[in-house]
Amino acid sequence: MKNIGRTLLTISLLLTGCAVAQADDVKAGDLVISQAWSRATPGGAKVAGGYLTIENKGTVADKLVGVYADIAGKAEVHEMATDNGVMKMRLLDKGLVIDPGKTVKFAPGGYHLMLQELKGPFKQGDKVPVTLQFEKAGKVAVSLDVQGVGAQAPGDSGHMMKKMPDHSGMKM
């Protein structure tokens, strides 16, 4: 009997852990937004990047047309790309289409949310609320989990500085 009790307790803890791991996913219509995160910002930084994954499980495209954040005076959707060996960043002022059955990953060096004119620092462990605006799914509230200054992915401590650009120290 003790072994059955321990087994059930173990299974229960494992299932609880799975539920917690997926608790940050946000569903809006056919879209699933997951792995939303940002980096801690050094003192005085006025810019931060936001990263996440958007999966369209539907049969019709949707478009991310805007982003809003109370902690930032200005928030935009940007893309970084290499052109003739030069890394360039551009505003996606017409939005970003999320095709049906596709997943779009926002990550350092690629698509990202650009949060400018920050009203305060991002500290590791914080959760930064932002609102994504989609054409079809409407307004979707998500929280960016703040990782270490040099983090490259959710759960990355950021202790080792990587090669990808970090917007947290930029002045705009």
Secondary structure, DSSP 8 states (H G I E B T S, - for coil): -HHHHHHHHHHHHHHHHHHHHHTT-EEETTEEEEEEEEE---TT--EEEEEEEEEE-SSS-EEEEEEE-TTEEEEEEEEEEEETTEEEEEE-TT-EEE-TT-EEE--TTSEEEEEEEESS---TT-EEEEEEEETTTEEEEEEEEEE-TT--STT----S--SS--GGG---
